[in-house]
Amino acid sequence: MSEIVTVRVEGMHCGACEQRLRTVLGRLDGVGHVEADHTTGVVRLRFDPAHTTPDALATAARDRIEQAGFTVTGDAQREEAGQS
């Protein structure tokens, strides 16, 4: 079973920004899939809760996003996979 953490990101302006975030966030432990959408400013991380917790992932994602030159706005949101 997988879960999803959703993060709002400022500074994504194009497909290259999306790809950069997919690359850096896809390397995080437990992350199986990353969706980034510059039009909405939303990044969704699908992860395996057997490998990381939502809080640990949110913290690590925030660090990576900021290291990549973007800004996280607000708190990460958690949802179970299968919800939209």
Number of C-alpha atoms within 10 A of each C-alpha: 8 15 19 26 22 20 22 19 21 15 12 21 12 11 13 11 18 20 15 15 23 18 12 15 27 19 13 16 14 18 20 16 14 22 16 24 19 17 11 11 17 17 23 21 26 21 26 17 15 9 10 15 15 20 13 11 23 20 14 14 23 22 15 17 20 12 11 14 12 17 16 19 12 9 12 20 14 16 15 13 13 8 7 6
